[in-house]
Amino acid sequence: MDELEQMRLIAQLIEESREIGKPLTIQQAQRKIHREYITSQLWNKYGLKPSGFLVKSGFTDGNDGDFIVADPRYEAIFNNFLNMNSKLTGAQGKRLREAMDKLGIDYLHSPTYPLDDVKTDADVA
């Protein structure tokens, strides 16, 4: 998506939010579009919320009663990505990218926060 299309999408969301009395800044609109792009794929393909994605992908931290819980470290990293504060380039981020790849979640073409493909250490050698 080119910059002009991004701006139209952002402007449309800002206008819609203003009409319902919940105005957004440009940055808030960008984050909302990106978050919805990723989370709607998780929900529409698998019925998962972000923490469910982490559990399904094996990023767990034991049980809380009868429930398996997502690893808080990975949950923080994934939430930073959803908030456009991380490009998932570190070791743990690459593991999250691999998990999204396995589930067919497109994170490289987000309308407002597209990521570059990252080479793994094995690709470089």
Disulfide bonds with the S-S distance in Angstrom:
none
